[in-house]
Amino acid sequence: MCNDTDSIQAIQWTGDGLRLLDQRGLPADEHYLAPGDARSVAAAIRDMVVRGAPAIGITAAYAVVLAVRQRYAESPRCWPALLEEDISLLAAARPTAVNLAWALQRMRRCVEQIAGDPVPVLLEEARRIHTEDIEANRQMGSHGAALIEANTSVLTYCNTGSLATGGYGTALGVIRSAWTAGKLQQVYASETRPWLQGSRLTAWELTRDRIPVTLITDNAAGFLMQKRRVQWVITGADRVTANGDVINKIGTASLAVNCRYYGIGFMVVAPCSTLDFKLARGALVDIEQRPAGEILSLGGRPIAASGAAAWNPAFDVTPAELVDCLVTEQGVIMAPDRAKLAALKSAGPGVSKFR
């Protein structure tokens, strides 16, 4: 078995600036990019160099540090107004993931309290966001693993590990913790079209940790459940609305429907920073539409008939009533709904049990 130490550091702040593991080249090509300003970081987020809601938020927080370093040097008196242009640019990079707006708002609040050189203060806040995410992931890993019985096999979707977070992972953090506890027999990873995050990224992380992983095509998931090969489907979330609806990688809702039909547990793992209490339900979320070329081609080569159109939403909405449990760093909410999420919100920080 692996231990629960995670060696992957996809987001790094060095003495000189930000380094991002370019996830587009994985698993064959591992190299880092060093974007030097907010515009370059926004492009990296938009172009999938970095992806995953928590990772996007952390990266954006470090991008604010890059931006303020430049703006403060340009104008020690007017830098806050100039910085707001960069923050707005970052916010528009991938608007569906709520962690992006959440992290930028934290950095904004920090700006409002600064007197003097803003760079060290904002760098400390960005590092705090990064560290808090890793700690939350480990807490969620422990909470979620407690729900899993011995000799269990699970299916996961997209990528929710160290590559998608500050480290350890959300859904993959639960899987790591369950594996360390000796509860898992097998992990199945759905390939996750069109970017293949399951086959390229999740399988890469699990094989590095020596956790047995078997890849399936996305459309094999229902048959896998019918054959009783898995007992849980464990996913992350890019946003959870006030009523418990889950916005996650396109295809998640189909998994939830299959789980309910076949009696398979459906677990969503998401930090409290992903909870959006301002939106009443998932139908109100503006779903990001990705370029058609992502599904009309593969590896730069056309795979569809010339002249075919494409519809390419990045996310879908899973109704709360299909979610068996929502795992956060504050505890587990069984059958999440509006009242239970409101109770979690009012409880404030700290580990509580919401079973």
VODOFI-240661 format. One record per residue: residue in three letters; x, y, z negated of N, C-alpha, C in turn. Coordinates in steps of 0.1 Angstrom, whole numbers. Example, Ala and Ser with C-alpha at 12.3 -4.5 7.8 and 13.67 -1.06 7.14 Angstrom:
BEGIN
ala	132	-57	-78	123	-45	-78	132	-33	-78
ser	128	-22	-71	137	-11	-71	129	0	-79
// end
This chain:
BEGIN
met	8	-12	0	0	0	0	9	13	0
cys	3	23	5	10	36	4	7	42	-9
asn	16	52	-13	12	60	-25	4	71	-20
asp	0	80	-29	-9	91	-25	-2	104	-22
thr	11	102	-20	19	114	-16	18	116	-1
asp	16	128	3	14	131	17	26	138	23
ser	32	133	33	45	139	38	42	148	49
ile	30	149	54	27	158	66	25	172	62
gln	33	181	67	31	196	65	29	203	78
ala	16	204	82	13	209	95	13	224	95
ile	12	231	83	12	245	81	23	248	72
gln	33	256	76	45	259	67	47	274	68
trp	50	280	56	55	294	56	70	293	52
thr	78	298	60	93	298	57	96	312	54
gly	109	314	51	114	328	47	112	338	58
asp	111	333	71	110	341	82	96	343	87
gly	87	333	84	73	334	89	66	321	89
leu	57	320	98	47	309	99	52	298	109
arg	51	286	106	53	275	115	41	266	115
leu	37	262	127	25	254	129	28	242	137
leu	25	230	132	27	218	140	17	218	152
asp	22	218	164	13	218	176	6	205	178
gln	-7	204	173	-14	192	173	-18	187	187
arg	-17	196	197	-20	192	211	-11	181	216
gly	1	181	211	11	171	217	11	158	209
leu	5	157	198	5	145	190	-3	134	197
pro	1	121	196	11	116	187	25	115	193
ala	26	117	206	39	115	213	49	126	210
asp	45	138	209	54	149	208	51	157	195
glu	61	157	186	60	165	173	69	177	174
his	63	188	176	71	201	175	63	212	169
tyr	70	222	164	64	233	157	64	246	166
leu	54	254	165	54	267	170	56	277	159
ala	61	289	163	63	300	153	57	313	158
pro	43	314	157	37	326	161	41	338	153
gly	44	349	159	49	360	152	40	371	148
asp	27	370	153	18	381	150	4	375	150
ala	-6	384	146	-20	379	144	-25	375	158
arg	-22	382	168	-27	378	182	-23	364	185
ser	-10	361	183	-5	347	186	-11	337	178
val	-14	340	165	-21	330	156	-35	328	161
ala	-42	339	164	-56	337	169	-56	328	181
ala	-47	330	190	-46	321	202	-43	307	198
ala	-35	305	188	-32	291	184	-44	284	178
ile	-52	292	171	-65	286	165	-74	283	176
arg	-76	293	185	-85	291	197	-82	279	206
asp	-68	278	208	-64	268	217	-61	254	211
met	-65	252	198	-64	239	191	-50	235	188
val	-40	245	187	-27	242	181	-29	238	167
val	-38	245	160	-42	242	146	-57	241	147
arg	-63	231	139	-77	228	140	-81	222	127
gly	-94	222	124	-99	217	111	-102	229	103
ala	-114	230	97	-119	242	90	-109	247	79
pro	-105	239	70	-96	244	60	-83	249	65
ala	-77	241	75	-65	245	81	-66	258	88
ile	-77	260	95	-79	273	102	-79	285	92
gly	-86	283	81	-86	293	71	-73	296	65
ile	-65	286	62	-52	288	56	-43	295	66
thr	-43	291	79	-35	297	89	-38	311	91
ala	-51	314	91	-55	328	92	-50	337	81
ala	-50	331	69	-45	339	57	-30	342	59
tyr	-23	333	64	-9	336	66	-7	346	78
ala	-16	345	88	-16	354	99	-18	369	94
val	-26	371	84	-28	384	78	-15	389	72
val	-7	380	67	6	384	61	15	389	73
leu	15	381	84	23	385	96	19	399	100
ala	6	401	101	0	414	106	4	425	97
val	2	423	83	5	434	74	20	438	74
arg	28	428	76	42	431	77	45	441	88
gln	38	438	100	40	447	111	33	461	109
arg	21	461	104	13	473	103	19	482	92
tyr	24	477	81	30	485	71	43	492	75
ala	50	484	84	62	490	89	59	502	99
glu	48	500	106	44	511	116	38	523	108
ser	31	521	98	24	532	91	22	529	76
pro	31	533	67	29	529	53	16	536	47
arg	10	545	54	-2	552	48	-15	547	55
cys	-14	543	67	-26	539	75	-27	525	77
trp	-19	517	71	-19	502	75	-32	495	72
pro	-40	498	62	-52	491	60	-62	491	72
ala	-63	503	78	-72	505	89	-67	497	101
leu	-54	497	103	-47	490	114	-49	475	112
leu	-47	471	99	-48	456	96	-62	451	99
glu	-72	459	97	-86	455	100	-88	450	114
glu	-81	457	124	-82	452	138	-77	438	139
asp	-66	435	132	-60	421	133	-70	411	126
ile	-76	415	115	-85	406	108	-97	403	117
ser	-102	413	124	-114	411	133	-110	402	144
leu	-98	403	149	-93	395	160	-92	380	156
leu	-87	378	144	-86	364	138	-100	358	136
ala	-109	366	131	-123	362	128	-130	356	140
ala	-127	362	152	-134	358	164	-128	346	171
ala	-117	340	165	-110	329	172	-118	317	173
arg	-124	313	162	-133	301	162	-144	303	151
pro	-155	310	154	-164	315	144	-173	305	137
thr	-174	293	142	-183	283	136	-178	278	122
ala	-165	276	121	-159	271	109	-160	282	98
val	-167	280	87	-169	290	77	-156	294	70
asn	-147	284	69	-135	287	61	-127	298	67
leu	-128	301	80	-121	312	86	-125	325	80
ala	-138	327	80	-144	340	75	-141	341	60
trp	-142	329	53	-140	329	38	-126	333	35
ala	-116	328	42	-102	331	39	-99	346	42
leu	-104	350	53	-102	364	57	-108	374	47
gln	-120	370	42	-126	379	32	-118	379	19
arg	-112	368	15	-104	368	3	-92	378	5
met	-86	377	17	-75	386	20	-79	400	20
arg	-91	403	26	-97	417	25	-98	422	11
arg	-103	414	2	-105	418	-12	-92	421	-18
cys	-82	413	-14	-68	415	-20	-63	429	-15
val	-65	432	-2	-61	445	4	-66	457	-4
glu	-79	456	-8	-85	467	-15	-79	470	-29
gln	-71	461	-34	-65	462	-48	-51	466	-47
ile	-45	467	-35	-30	469	-34	-26	483	-35
ala	-16	485	-43	-9	498	-44	6	496	-41
gly	12	502	-31	26	499	-28	27	489	-17
asp	39	482	-16	42	473	-6	31	461	-6
pro	23	459	5	13	449	5	18	435	8
val	30	434	14	34	421	19	36	410	9
pro	43	413	-2	44	402	-13	31	399	-19
val	22	408	-21	9	406	-27	0	397	-18
leu	0	400	-5	-8	392	4	-2	378	7
leu	11	377	7	18	364	8	14	355	-4
glu	14	361	-16	11	353	-28	-4	348	-27
glu	-13	357	-21	-27	352	-20	-28	341	-10
ala	-21	342	2	-22	332	12	-16	319	6
arg	-6	319	-1	0	307	-7	-10	301	-17
arg	-17	310	-24	-27	305	-34	-38	298	-27
ile	-43	303	-16	-53	297	-8	-49	283	-3
his	-36	282	1	-30	270	6	-29	259	-6
thr	-24	264	-17	-23	255	-28	-36	250	-34
glu	-46	259	-35	-59	256	-40	-65	245	-31
asp	-63	246	-18	-69	236	-9	-64	222	-11
ile	-51	221	-13	-45	208	-15	-50	202	-28
glu	-51	211	-39	-56	206	-52	-70	201	-50
ala	-78	209	-43	-93	205	-41	-94	192	-34
asn	-85	190	-24	-86	178	-16	-83	166	-25
arg	-73	167	-34	-70	156	-42	-81	153	-52
gln	-88	164	-57	-100	162	-65	-111	155	-58
met	-113	159	-45	-124	153	-37	-120	138	-34
gly	-107	136	-32	-103	122	-30	-107	113	-41
ser	-105	118	-53	-108	110	-65	-123	108	-67
his	-130	119	-65	-145	118	-66	-151	108	-56
gly	-147	110	-44	-153	101	-33	-149	87	-34
ala	-136	84	-38	-131	71	-40	-139	63	-50
ala	-144	71	-61	-151	64	-72	-164	58	-67
leu	-169	63	-56	-182	58	-50	-180	45	-42
ile	-168	42	-39	-165	31	-30	-161	18	-38
glu	-168	7	-34	-165	-5	-41	-154	-13	-35
ala	-149	-23	-42	-138	-31	-37	-142	-38	-24
asn	-131	-41	-16	-133	-49	-3	-142	-42	7
thr	-141	-29	7	-149	-20	16	-142	-17	29
ser	-149	-16	40	-144	-10	52	-152	2	56
val	-145	12	61	-151	25	64	-149	29	78
leu	-157	38	83	-156	44	96	-154	59	94
thr	-144	66	100	-143	80	99	-143	86	113
tyr	-145	99	114	-147	106	126	-139	118	127
cys	-134	121	139	-126	133	142	-113	132	133
asn	-108	143	129	-96	142	120	-99	152	108
thr	-97	146	96	-100	153	84	-89	152	74
gly	-76	150	79	-65	147	70	-56	159	68
ser	-44	157	66	-34	167	64	-33	177	76
leu	-36	172	88	-35	180	99	-47	190	100
ala	-58	187	93	-70	196	93	-71	204	81
thr	-62	203	71	-63	209	59	-50	215	54
gly	-49	219	42	-36	223	37	-27	211	33
gly	-33	200	32	-26	187	29	-35	177	22
tyr	-33	164	24	-40	153	19	-53	150	26
gly	-61	160	27	-73	158	35	-86	158	27
thr	-97	159	35	-111	159	29	-116	144	30
ala	-122	141	41	-127	127	42	-115	117	42
leu	-104	121	49	-92	113	49	-86	112	35
gly	-88	123	27	-83	123	14	-90	112	5
val	-103	111	7	-111	100	1	-106	87	5
ile	-103	85	18	-98	72	23	-84	69	17
arg	-76	80	16	-62	78	10	-64	73	-4
ser	-72	80	-12	-74	77	-26	-80	63	-27
ala	-90	59	-19	-96	46	-20	-86	35	-17
trp	-77	38	-7	-67	28	-3	-57	26	-14
thr	-52	37	-20	-43	37	-31	-49	29	-43
ala	-62	30	-45	-69	23	-56	-72	8	-52
gly	-68	4	-40	-69	-10	-37	-83	-14	-33
lys	-92	-4	-29	-106	-7	-26	-109	-10	-11
leu	-100	-6	-2	-103	-7	12	-96	-19	19
gln	-104	-25	28	-99	-36	36	-94	-30	49
gln	-102	-21	55	-100	-16	69	-106	-3	71
val	-99	5	79	-104	18	83	-106	18	98
tyr	-118	21	103	-121	23	117	-121	38	120
ala	-115	42	131	-115	56	135	-121	57	149
ser	-131	65	150	-138	68	163	-129	78	171
glu	-127	75	183	-117	83	191	-120	98	192
thr	-133	101	192	-137	116	191	-134	123	204
arg	-142	121	214	-141	129	226	-146	144	224
pro	-141	154	231	-132	152	242	-117	154	239
trp	-114	159	226	-100	161	223	-93	149	217
leu	-101	138	214	-95	126	209	-88	127	196
gln	-94	135	187	-87	137	174	-86	124	166
gly	-96	115	168	-95	103	161	-83	94	165
ser	-82	92	178	-71	84	183	-58	90	182
arg	-57	103	185	-44	110	185	-39	114	171
leu	-49	118	163	-44	125	150	-47	116	138
thr	-60	111	137	-63	103	125	-55	90	125
ala	-54	83	136	-47	71	137	-32	74	134
trp	-27	85	139	-13	89	136	-11	90	121
glu	-20	97	114	-18	99	100	-19	86	92
leu	-29	78	96	-30	65	88	-19	56	91
thr	-14	55	103	-3	46	105	10	50	98
arg	12	63	97	23	69	89	22	65	74
asp	9	64	69	7	60	55	6	45	54
arg	7	37	65	6	23	65	-8	18	60
ile	-18	26	64	-32	22	61	-37	15	74
pro	-42	3	73	-47	-4	86	-58	4	92
val	-56	7	105	-66	15	112	-69	8	126
thr	-82	7	129	-87	2	142	-95	12	149
leu	-91	15	161	-98	25	169	-110	19	176
ile	-120	27	177	-132	23	185	-136	35	194
thr	-143	32	205	-148	43	213	-160	49	205
asp	-163	61	208	-174	68	201	-187	60	202
asn	-190	55	214	-203	48	216	-203	34	211
ala	-192	29	204	-192	16	198	-197	17	184
ala	-199	29	178	-201	30	164	-214	23	159
gly	-225	25	167	-237	19	163	-236	4	163
phe	-229	-2	173	-228	-17	173	-219	-22	161
leu	-209	-14	158	-201	-17	146	-209	-18	134
met	-218	-8	132	-227	-8	120	-237	-20	121
gln	-242	-23	133	-251	-34	134	-245	-47	130
lys	-232	-48	133	-224	-60	130	-220	-61	115
arg	-224	-50	107	-220	-49	93	-205	-49	91
arg	-198	-43	100	-183	-43	99	-179	-31	89
val	-188	-22	86	-184	-11	77	-195	-9	67
gln	-192	-3	55	-201	-1	45	-203	15	43
trp	-194	22	48	-195	37	47	-190	44	59
val	-197	55	63	-191	64	73	-188	77	65
ile	-175	81	66	-170	92	58	-165	103	68
thr	-171	115	67	-168	126	76	-165	139	68
gly	-159	148	74	-157	162	68	-169	171	73
ala	-166	184	72	-176	193	76	-170	207	79
asp	-174	213	89	-170	227	92	-178	237	85
arg	-190	234	81	-199	243	74	-211	234	68
val	-215	238	56	-227	232	50	-236	244	46
thr	-248	244	51	-257	255	49	-264	253	35
ala	-272	263	31	-277	264	18	-287	252	15
asn	-293	246	25	-302	235	23	-295	221	24
gly	-282	221	27	-275	209	27	-272	204	42
asp	-277	211	52	-274	207	66	-259	208	68
val	-254	198	76	-240	197	78	-236	200	93
ile	-228	210	95	-223	213	108	-209	207	109
asn	-207	198	118	-194	191	120	-192	188	134
lys	-181	182	137	-177	178	151	-189	171	158
ile	-191	175	171	-201	170	179	-201	154	179
gly	-212	148	176	-212	134	174	-215	129	160
thr	-213	138	151	-215	135	136	-230	132	134
ala	-239	139	140	-253	137	137	-258	123	142
ser	-252	119	153	-255	105	158	-251	95	149
leu	-239	96	143	-235	87	133	-244	86	121
ala	-249	98	116	-258	98	105	-271	91	108
val	-276	93	120	-288	86	124	-286	71	124
asn	-275	66	129	-272	52	129	-271	47	115
cys	-264	54	107	-262	50	93	-276	48	86
arg	-285	57	88	-298	56	81	-305	44	86
tyr	-305	41	99	-312	30	105	-306	17	100
tyr	-293	16	99	-286	3	96	-283	2	81
gly	-287	12	73	-285	11	59	-270	13	55
ile	-263	21	62	-249	23	59	-248	37	52
gly	-239	37	42	-237	50	34	-231	61	43
phe	-236	73	42	-231	84	50	-226	95	40
met	-213	96	39	-206	105	30	-200	117	37
val	-203	129	32	-196	141	37	-187	147	27
val	-175	150	30	-165	155	21	-161	169	25
ala	-163	179	17	-161	193	20	-158	201	8
pro	-148	210	8	-145	219	-3	-156	229	-4
cys	-157	235	-16	-168	246	-18	-166	258	-9
ser	-154	260	-4	-152	271	6	-159	268	19
thr	-163	256	21	-170	253	34	-186	255	32
leu	-190	257	20	-204	258	17	-208	273	21
asp	-218	274	29	-223	287	34	-237	290	28
phe	-238	296	16	-250	299	10	-258	310	16
lys	-252	317	26	-258	328	32	-268	324	43
leu	-265	312	48	-274	306	59	-283	296	53
ala	-296	298	56	-306	289	50	-306	275	55
arg	-303	273	68	-304	260	74	-294	259	86
gly	-292	247	90	-282	245	101	-286	251	115
ala	-299	252	117	-304	257	130	-300	271	132
leu	-296	278	122	-293	292	123	-278	294	126
val	-270	284	127	-256	285	129	-253	286	144
asp	-244	296	147	-240	298	161	-230	287	165
ile	-234	277	173	-225	266	176	-216	270	187
glu	-203	268	185	-193	272	195	-194	263	207
gln	-194	270	219	-194	263	232	-179	263	237
arg	-174	251	240	-160	250	245	-160	250	260
pro	-148	252	266	-148	252	281	-152	239	287
ala	-159	240	298	-163	228	305	-152	218	309
gly	-140	224	312	-129	217	317	-124	206	307
glu	-128	208	294	-123	198	284	-130	185	286
ile	-142	184	292	-148	171	294	-148	167	309
leu	-145	177	318	-144	174	332	-130	169	336
ser	-120	170	327	-107	166	330	-101	160	317
leu	-90	153	319	-83	146	308	-68	147	312
gly	-60	153	302	-46	154	305	-43	163	317
gly	-52	172	320	-50	181	332	-54	175	345
arg	-60	163	345	-64	156	357	-79	155	357
pro	-86	158	368	-100	157	369	-105	142	367
ile	-116	141	359	-121	127	357	-136	127	361
ala	-141	138	366	-155	139	369	-157	142	384
ala	-168	139	389	-171	143	404	-170	158	406
ser	-164	161	417	-163	176	420	-177	182	421
gly	-178	193	415	-191	200	415	-200	197	404
ala	-196	187	395	-204	184	383	-203	195	373
ala	-214	199	366	-214	208	355	-211	201	342
ala	-209	208	331	-207	202	318	-213	211	307
trp	-218	204	297	-222	211	285	-213	206	274
asn	-207	215	267	-196	211	258	-197	218	244
pro	-207	216	236	-208	221	223	-197	215	214
ala	-190	223	206	-180	217	197	-185	210	185
phe	-197	214	180	-203	209	168	-218	205	170
asp	-223	198	160	-237	195	160	-242	197	145
val	-255	196	143	-261	198	130	-267	184	125
thr	-262	180	114	-268	168	107	-277	172	96
pro	-290	169	97	-300	173	87	-296	168	73
ala	-298	176	63	-295	172	49	-301	159	45
glu	-313	156	50	-319	143	46	-312	131	50
leu	-303	132	60	-295	120	64	-282	119	57
val	-279	128	48	-266	128	40	-269	121	27
asp	-262	110	25	-263	102	12	-256	109	1
cys	-244	115	3	-237	122	-7	-228	132	-1
leu	-227	144	-8	-218	154	-5	-207	155	-16
val	-195	153	-12	-184	153	-22	-177	167	-21
thr	-176	174	-32	-168	186	-33	-158	185	-44
glu	-149	194	-46	-140	194	-57	-147	196	-70
gln	-159	201	-70	-166	202	-83	-174	190	-86
gly	-175	180	-78	-182	168	-81	-190	163	-69
val	-198	153	-71	-206	146	-61	-221	150	-62
ile	-226	154	-51	-241	157	-50	-247	145	-42
met	-255	137	-49	-262	126	-42	-275	132	-35
ala	-277	128	-23	-289	133	-16	-290	149	-17
pro	-280	156	-11	-280	170	-13	-292	177	-7
asp	-296	188	-14	-307	196	-10	-305	210	-15
arg	-314	219	-12	-313	233	-15	-311	235	-30
ala	-319	228	-38	-319	230	-53	-306	225	-59
lys	-301	214	-54	-288	208	-59	-276	217	-55
leu	-276	222	-43	-266	231	-39	-266	244	-47
ala	-278	249	-50	-279	261	-58	-274	259	-72
ala	-276	247	-77	-271	244	-90	-256	244	-90
leu	-250	238	-79	-235	238	-78	-230	252	-78
lys	-237	261	-70	-232	275	-69	-233	282	-82
ser	-243	280	-89	-245	287	-102	-235	282	-113
ala	-230	269	-111	-221	263	-121	-208	270	-121
gly	-204	276	-109	-191	283	-108	-180	273	-107
pro	-167	278	-108	-155	270	-107	-154	260	-118
gly	-147	249	-115	-145	238	-125	-151	226	-120
val	-146	215	-125	-151	201	-121	-164	198	-129
ser	-175	196	-122	-187	192	-128	-193	180	-120
lys	-201	172	-126	-207	161	-120	-221	164	-116
phe	-224	163	-103	-238	166	-98	-244	153	-93
arg	-242	142	-99	-247	130	-93	-263	129	-95
// end
